[in-house]
Amino acid sequence: MEPPGETGAVLDRSLFGNDIRSDFWFKLNNFSYLYSNEPSFGIVEILGEVPRRWGRMDHLSRLVVVETGRVLREEGLAGGRGVKVKAGLIGGTRYGSLETDLLYAETAAGDPLLASPLLFSYTLPNISLAEAASHFGLTGPVYSVFSENPLSAAEEEALRWLADDPELAFMVAGGFDFRAGEKDAHGQEGPADTIEVNIKVVRK
């Protein structure tokens, strides 16, 4: 898949609500890192270091890892290498890992013995969250919830955890989705990739 230019992806603002940082944030980020095995210097600054599995990650995992890192840094909560913190990550999603699921099914259709093990590693939406939690040392609860209102659903889960577990320092909650664009029956480009993302820190 070719990297998008400034308008190569449709950025769905519906998850942002009244976030006053949205306009600046969209100008700052064109999501080109989703398509590159060599992240730019700015992305590496957010990540601290390139995750070991970056080259094999699906688009959704890269999206969640980078945007989680961006929010943690904005909030002054990003620890250094090897630092662990009792905090969790809940992700709300409409489509989960559907893109990778379909690609994996495609490789398995011809001969199940030749199905891609790399793709299989990313056929659950929880995996993208686990990649982010592992990279940033979050040791609390980590899982995804499916919802038509991804951010709200994730935030509600996060608040429940904070109410029930006094040892949690904070929670990260987010709504995120990556939908690959499609080609029509004649091989012509159809809708562009659609990216939805909004991640926030939730405190008691």
Phi, psi and omega in degrees: 000130183285144177298144180279152170274203182299331181241021184282352177224147177268116182266114183277111183280357188297335182280350187272339180058234182258025180300115185288348180272356191302309184300313179298317183298318181293325178293327184288328194234117176255009174065018180298336181297337180298334188253006186240133176278354177234090183301149179291167180302320180298321179290320178296325176300319179293318185281339187086311173203158181288126178302146182305322186262015184307316184297336181257352183296145172283173183300319183298318181294317177299319179301311184292318181298311184292315183288329173296315178298320180298314182292318179299321179290319178300325182270000181070029185247003181281117179277173178276184180302129176083357180282131178249145178220139180281084178213154183242175182221117178246129181244128174263141184209149174270321189246349179058224182265031186305319181303311181291324177303315181293320178296320179294317179300325179295319180289332182277342186297320182285309182207110182306331181290342181257006180300142187290118177291332179294316178294320182301329181296343184237032181262020171228135181296336178297335186295321179297322178292321179296323178298315180293314181298318180296316183294323184259009173072030178274122187250006179274195181295138182222116177192170182247156175229139178270133182197152172283348175236074192303311183295315180300317181296318180292320180295320178298317178298316181299318180295324178296317179297316180298324180289329186266339185234099183293345181279347180289128179286321178189173174233152171250130180233142181205154169250130182207145174204145170232122176241120180289143174293163184234157173258149180280184184299340181261008178082008180275149181297132177260220180300146178288167174303141178247126182240126176236128179203135170202115183237139183217159174270135178246128180243167181292000000 
